[in-house]
């Protein structure tokens, strides 16, 4: 997983979980890249959820709130992060009930990450190009009225909101 801070400075947040993850992480670290080996499946799922929630929520709020950087969202609009997290996180827990996370803990983690890259402004065009596996994944699980409200505030067309989702079971 990778998060990009800006064109001038890149902040990587990478993690791996697989048979060779420890070796690959060491190789990346020897090249000066941050990489963490996650040994348990549960910890990997938790990291994936955090990445999916951050990627789905922060571009959406940034665009809907006029292009705000993620740090401003975390500091001034955490209640919106909480609102979306409370709707989306339970959908993830249905798929992997072994990983029970508290909503407040996840909101704190999402906002802490955003504060660490406070000036970053997520790309709407990238989010739309990845819509099917980001926000589209949530839409395919269940009706998400708060999520849809914010998608509309961000100017996402009804065509995108209704796109078929072929990758689900």
ABEGO torsion letter per residue (X at the ends): XBBBABAABBBBBBBBBBAAAAAAAAAAAAAGBBBBBBABAAAAAAAAAAAAAAAAAAAAAAAAAGGBBAAAAAAAAAAAAAAAAAAAAAAAAAABAABBBBAAAAAAAAAAAAAAAAABBBBAAAAAAAAAABAAAAAAABBBAAAAAAAAAAGBBAAAAABBBAABX
